[in-house]
Amino acid sequence: MNIVTKSAFDRAQKRQLTGSFGAAWRPTDERSRLMRQWTVSYAEVFRDKFGVSFNYGHQPVDSLIDGATQLHQNLPNTVEGPAYTYSFNMRDSSNKRTRWGGGLKFDFKHSDSSRFFANVIMNKHDEHTNSREATWSTAQNVATVGPNGTFTNNNHIIPGYTENMTEWRPLANSTVQPQGFATQKIGKAWNFQIGGVHRYENLDINYDAYHSNSKTIYPGNKRFTLVARGIGMRIDRKDERFKPDLTQISGPDMTRISSYTDNNYNIASSSGVDEYWGSSIDVKKRFATVVPTYLKGGLRWREQTRNLTNTPWTGRYTGTNYAELLNPDTRNTIHGG
């Protein structure tokens, strides 16, 4: 990329050193950890001819998210309700994103009107997410009850639901699916640039050439889902609209690992590599007229190549002992601290 950076000659002092340090922490959230952030910047001019500029920064940020999603019957506009609830999802996610990088620039002042420079910039990114969620869902059909009080079909929603309460029968499509997934994103980019700047009385000339390469890698975003079927549920929003009470009313005990008879395991691995070559020249000619007038023109050339990979994988755990997969540490933690 064609990047314009500050020169050591742009500063009022011949030597400048600055820095900053900070931290972020959410003391009321047990998932939060202290995130230390800092920057440093240095610039100096030697013998009025040579300039050096350096800057570097390190910034980790965590994002702690929990939420819930409810899906309700879609009624015509002319129908007031009630509408049953056929799906409920709740999730807890922790994300740690760290960015670090900086730049180094050398300047040579040939004269008061001409300067040459070389510049390198590095940026890196590392991101981890751990998330746990569970989804309760059933089919969107309402059962009917005969005169003797027994169900006359295999539909799932029990009649008598209200705006705040829905019950499901323990049939095959009434499921609970807990899942855990972990993601990682690795990014790195380098930019190399050389160029010159010329400032004459009525003429400005800037030119440069650059090479950039960047890489984004998802080494393996993993998601494992367990499935228990025949789970009869009651979803009741009597006290809290967005955090209803969930009560199992029938079917295999969803708190026992042995009730989960199906699963799927997905791994998404991909990467993208971009490489740029380019150069540019800009010329500005000023004219001594009553009204300030100038002409400006330039040329730019850029070449880009991109290489993408995508190798997803889907499978199933075929064993019978899910208990051996359980981690005794139930906290939602993030890789790498």
C-alpha positions as CSV (number, residue, x, y, z in Angstrom):
1,M,0.0,0.0,0.0
2,N,1.1,3.6,-0.7
3,I,1.5,5.0,2.8
4,V,2.4,8.6,3.8
5,T,4.3,8.7,7.1
6,K,5.7,11.5,9.2
7,S,9.4,12.4,8.9
8,A,11.8,13.3,11.7
9,F,12.2,16.7,9.9
10,D,8.5,17.4,10.4
11,R,9.0,17.9,14.2
12,A,9.9,21.1,16.0
13,Q,12.5,19.5,18.2
14,K,15.6,17.6,16.9
15,R,15.0,14.9,19.4
16,Q,11.6,13.7,20.6
17,L,10.8,10.7,22.8
18,T,7.2,10.0,24.0
19,G,5.3,7.1,25.4
20,S,2.1,6.1,27.0
21,F,0.9,3.3,29.3
22,G,-2.6,2.3,30.2
23,A,-4.7,-0.7,31.3
24,A,-8.3,-1.9,30.9
25,W,-10.2,-4.0,33.4
26,R,-13.8,-4.7,34.3
27,P,-13.7,-5.4,38.0
28,T,-17.4,-6.4,38.2
29,D,-17.0,-9.2,35.5
30,E,-15.3,-12.3,36.8
31,R,-14.3,-13.1,33.2
32,S,-12.2,-9.9,32.8
33,R,-8.5,-9.7,33.2
34,L,-6.1,-6.8,33.3
35,M,-5.2,-5.7,29.8
36,R,-2.0,-3.6,29.7
37,Q,-1.6,-1.3,26.7
38,W,1.4,0.8,25.8
39,T,3.1,2.9,23.0
40,V,6.5,4.4,22.5
41,S,7.7,6.9,19.9
42,Y,11.1,8.3,19.1
43,A,12.4,10.7,16.5
44,E,15.8,12.5,16.1
45,V,17.6,14.5,13.5
46,F,21.4,14.1,13.2
47,R,23.7,16.8,11.8
48,D,20.7,18.4,10.1
49,K,21.0,15.7,7.4
50,F,19.9,12.3,8.7
51,G,16.5,11.7,10.4
52,V,15.3,8.6,12.2
53,S,11.7,7.9,13.3
54,F,10.5,4.9,15.3
55,N,7.1,4.0,16.8
56,Y,5.7,0.9,18.4
57,G,2.5,0.0,20.2
58,H,0.9,-3.0,21.9
59,Q,-2.8,-3.1,22.6
60,P,-4.8,-6.1,23.9
61,V,-8.6,-5.7,24.2
62,D,-11.1,-8.2,25.6
63,S,-14.8,-8.4,24.6
64,L,-17.1,-10.2,27.0
65,I,-20.5,-10.9,25.6
66,D,-23.5,-12.8,26.8
67,G,-26.9,-12.8,25.2
68,A,-30.1,-14.7,24.4
69,T,-32.3,-15.1,21.3
70,Q,-36.0,-16.2,21.3
71,L,-38.0,-17.1,18.2
72,H,-41.7,-16.9,18.2
73,Q,-44.6,-17.9,15.9
74,N,-45.0,-15.5,12.9
75,L,-48.6,-14.4,13.0
76,P,-50.5,-12.5,10.3
77,N,-51.0,-8.8,10.9
78,T,-54.7,-9.3,11.6
79,V,-54.1,-11.8,14.4
80,E,-53.2,-10.3,17.8
81,G,-51.9,-13.5,19.4
82,P,-50.9,-15.3,21.4
83,A,-47.7,-16.5,19.6
84,Y,-45.9,-19.6,20.9
85,T,-42.1,-19.7,21.4
86,Y,-40.4,-22.4,19.4
87,S,-36.7,-21.7,20.0
88,F,-34.5,-20.2,22.7
89,N,-30.7,-19.7,22.6
90,M,-28.4,-18.4,25.2
91,R,-24.6,-17.8,24.8
92,D,-21.5,-16.7,26.7
93,S,-18.5,-15.5,24.7
94,S,-15.1,-14.2,25.5
95,N,-12.8,-12.6,22.9
96,K,-9.3,-11.4,23.3
97,R,-7.9,-9.3,20.5
98,T,-4.3,-8.1,20.5
99,R,-2.7,-5.8,18.0
100,W,0.9,-4.7,18.0
101,G,3.3,-3.2,15.5
102,G,5.2,-0.1,14.5
103,G,7.3,1.6,12.0
104,L,10.9,2.6,11.3
105,K,11.8,5.4,8.9
106,F,15.1,6.8,7.7
107,D,15.4,10.2,6.0
108,F,18.3,11.9,4.2
109,K,18.0,15.6,3.6
110,H,20.1,16.3,0.5
111,S,19.2,20.0,0.5
112,D,16.5,22.3,1.8
113,S,14.5,21.4,-1.3
114,S,15.2,17.6,-1.6
115,R,14.8,14.7,0.8
116,F,14.9,10.9,0.3
117,F,13.5,8.3,2.6
118,A,13.1,4.6,3.3
119,N,10.3,3.2,5.5
120,V,9.2,-0.1,6.9
121,I,5.9,-0.8,8.8
122,M,4.9,-4.0,10.6
123,N,1.4,-4.8,12.0
124,K,0.4,-8.0,13.7
125,H,-2.9,-9.2,15.0
126,D,-3.9,-12.2,17.2
127,E,-7.4,-13.0,18.2
128,H,-8.9,-15.8,20.3
129,T,-12.6,-16.5,21.0
130,N,-14.1,-19.1,23.3
131,S,-17.8,-19.4,23.3
132,R,-20.4,-21.6,24.9
133,E,-24.0,-21.7,24.0
134,A,-27.1,-23.9,24.1
135,T,-30.2,-23.9,21.9
136,W,-33.6,-25.4,22.8
137,S,-35.9,-25.8,19.8
138,T,-38.9,-27.6,18.5
139,A,-41.1,-27.9,15.4
140,Q,-43.6,-25.2,14.5
141,N,-46.8,-27.1,14.7
142,V,-49.5,-27.3,17.4
143,A,-50.8,-30.6,18.8
144,T,-54.5,-31.3,19.1
145,V,-56.2,-33.0,22.0
146,G,-59.1,-35.4,21.8
147,P,-62.1,-35.6,24.0
148,N,-60.4,-38.1,26.3
149,G,-57.5,-35.7,26.9
150,T,-54.9,-37.5,24.7
151,F,-53.0,-36.1,21.8
152,T,-54.4,-37.0,18.4
153,N,-51.3,-36.3,16.3
154,N,-47.5,-36.0,16.5
155,N,-47.3,-32.2,16.5
156,H,-45.1,-30.5,19.1
157,I,-46.5,-27.4,20.7
158,I,-48.9,-28.2,23.5
159,P,-52.2,-26.2,23.3
160,G,-52.9,-23.6,25.9
161,Y,-49.8,-21.5,25.3
162,T,-49.8,-17.8,26.1
163,E,-47.7,-14.7,25.2
164,N,-45.4,-15.6,28.1
165,M,-45.5,-19.4,28.4
166,T,-45.1,-22.2,25.9
167,E,-44.7,-26.0,26.5
168,W,-43.3,-28.6,24.1
169,R,-44.0,-32.3,23.8
170,P,-41.0,-34.7,24.2
171,L,-40.9,-35.7,20.5
172,A,-37.9,-36.2,18.2
173,N,-37.8,-32.6,16.9
174,S,-37.8,-31.2,20.4
175,T,-34.1,-30.9,21.0
176,V,-31.5,-29.2,23.1
177,Q,-28.1,-28.6,21.5
178,P,-25.3,-27.4,23.7
179,Q,-22.1,-26.5,21.9
180,G,-18.7,-25.0,22.4
181,F,-16.5,-23.4,19.9
182,A,-13.1,-21.8,19.8
183,T,-11.7,-19.6,17.1
184,Q,-8.3,-18.0,16.3
185,K,-7.3,-15.4,13.8
186,I,-3.7,-14.5,13.1
187,G,-2.8,-11.5,10.9
188,K,0.5,-10.1,9.9
189,A,1.4,-7.3,7.4
190,W,4.6,-5.7,6.2
191,N,5.1,-2.6,4.1
192,F,8.4,-1.5,2.6
193,Q,8.7,1.9,0.9
194,I,11.4,4.1,-0.7
195,G,10.9,7.5,-2.2
196,G,11.8,11.2,-2.6
197,V,10.3,14.6,-1.9
198,H,11.3,17.7,-3.7
199,R,10.0,21.2,-3.0
200,Y,11.1,24.0,-5.4
201,E,9.9,27.5,-5.7
202,N,7.1,26.7,-8.1
203,L,7.3,23.0,-8.4
204,D,6.6,20.0,-6.1
205,I,7.6,16.5,-7.0
206,N,6.9,13.3,-4.9
207,Y,7.6,9.8,-6.0
208,D,7.9,6.4,-4.3
209,A,8.0,2.6,-4.8
210,Y,6.6,0.1,-2.4
211,H,6.1,-3.6,-1.6
212,S,3.5,-4.9,0.8
213,N,2.5,-8.4,1.9
214,S,-0.1,-9.5,4.3
215,K,-1.4,-12.8,5.6
216,T,-4.6,-13.7,7.5
217,I,-4.7,-17.2,8.9
218,Y,-7.6,-19.1,10.6
219,P,-5.7,-22.2,11.7
220,G,-8.7,-24.1,12.8
221,N,-12.0,-22.7,14.1
222,K,-13.6,-25.6,16.0
223,R,-17.2,-26.2,16.9
224,F,-18.5,-29.3,18.8
225,T,-22.3,-29.8,19.2
226,L,-24.1,-32.4,21.2
227,V,-27.8,-33.2,20.5
228,A,-30.4,-34.6,22.9
229,R,-33.8,-35.4,21.4
230,G,-37.3,-35.8,22.9
231,I,-36.9,-33.0,25.4
232,G,-40.2,-31.6,26.6
233,M,-39.8,-28.0,27.8
234,R,-41.6,-25.1,29.4
235,I,-40.4,-21.6,28.5
236,D,-41.9,-19.1,30.9
237,R,-41.3,-15.3,30.7
238,K,-43.5,-14.4,33.7
239,D,-40.7,-12.5,35.6
240,E,-38.2,-11.5,33.0
241,R,-39.1,-10.9,29.3
242,F,-35.6,-11.5,27.9
243,K,-34.4,-14.2,30.4
244,P,-37.2,-16.7,30.7
245,D,-37.4,-19.6,33.1
246,L,-36.5,-22.9,31.4
247,T,-38.0,-26.1,32.9
248,Q,-37.8,-29.6,31.5
249,I,-41.2,-31.2,31.9
250,S,-40.6,-34.6,30.2
251,G,-38.1,-36.7,28.2
252,P,-34.6,-37.8,29.0
253,D,-32.8,-35.8,31.6
254,M,-30.9,-33.1,29.7
255,T,-28.5,-32.6,32.6
256,R,-27.1,-36.1,32.1
257,I,-24.4,-36.6,29.4
258,S,-25.9,-40.0,28.6
259,S,-29.0,-38.3,27.2
260,Y,-27.1,-36.9,24.3
261,T,-27.2,-39.4,21.5
262,D,-25.9,-37.4,18.5
263,N,-23.2,-34.9,17.8
264,N,-21.2,-33.1,15.1
265,Y,-17.8,-31.7,15.0
266,N,-16.7,-28.9,12.5
267,I,-13.3,-27.5,11.8
268,A,-12.9,-24.5,9.5
269,S,-9.4,-23.8,8.4
270,S,-8.6,-21.1,5.9
271,S,-6.0,-18.5,5.0
272,G,-5.5,-15.5,2.7
273,V,-2.2,-14.1,1.4
274,D,-2.0,-10.8,-0.5
275,E,1.1,-9.2,-2.1
276,Y,1.3,-5.7,-3.6
277,W,3.9,-4.0,-5.7
278,G,3.5,-0.4,-6.7
279,S,5.0,3.0,-7.5
280,S,3.7,6.5,-8.0
281,I,4.8,10.0,-9.0
282,D,3.0,13.3,-8.4
283,V,3.9,16.7,-9.8
284,K,2.4,20.0,-8.9
285,K,3.3,23.2,-10.9
286,R,2.3,26.6,-9.4
287,F,1.9,29.7,-11.5
288,A,2.5,33.3,-10.4
289,T,-0.9,34.8,-11.3
290,V,-3.3,37.2,-9.7
291,V,-5.5,34.3,-8.7
292,P,-3.4,31.4,-7.2
293,T,-3.3,28.8,-10.0
294,Y,-1.6,25.4,-10.3
295,L,-1.6,22.2,-12.3
296,K,-1.3,18.8,-10.7
297,G,-0.8,15.4,-12.3
298,G,0.6,12.0,-11.5
299,L,0.9,8.4,-12.4
300,R,0.2,5.3,-10.2
301,W,0.9,1.6,-10.9
302,R,-0.1,-1.3,-8.7
303,E,0.1,-5.0,-9.0
304,Q,-1.7,-7.4,-6.6
305,T,-1.7,-11.2,-6.2
306,R,-4.0,-13.1,-3.8
307,N,-3.8,-16.7,-2.7
308,L,-6.7,-18.2,-0.7
309,T,-7.1,-21.6,0.9
310,N,-10.1,-23.2,2.6
311,T,-10.0,-26.7,4.0
312,P,-13.2,-27.3,6.1
313,W,-13.7,-30.6,7.9
314,T,-16.9,-32.1,9.3
315,G,-17.1,-35.3,11.4
316,R,-18.8,-37.1,14.3
317,Y,-17.6,-38.6,17.5
318,T,-18.5,-42.2,17.2
319,G,-17.6,-43.3,20.8
320,T,-20.2,-43.9,23.5
321,N,-18.6,-42.1,26.4
322,Y,-19.0,-38.4,26.1
323,A,-17.9,-38.0,29.7
324,E,-14.3,-38.4,28.6
325,L,-14.6,-35.2,26.6
326,L,-15.6,-33.1,29.5
327,N,-13.2,-30.4,30.9
328,P,-13.5,-30.1,34.7
329,D,-12.7,-26.4,34.4
330,T,-16.1,-24.9,33.4
331,R,-14.9,-21.3,33.3
332,N,-15.0,-19.6,29.9
333,T,-11.3,-19.0,29.4
334,I,-9.3,-17.6,26.5
335,H,-6.2,-19.2,24.9
336,G,-3.0,-17.5,25.7
337,G,-4.2,-15.8,28.9
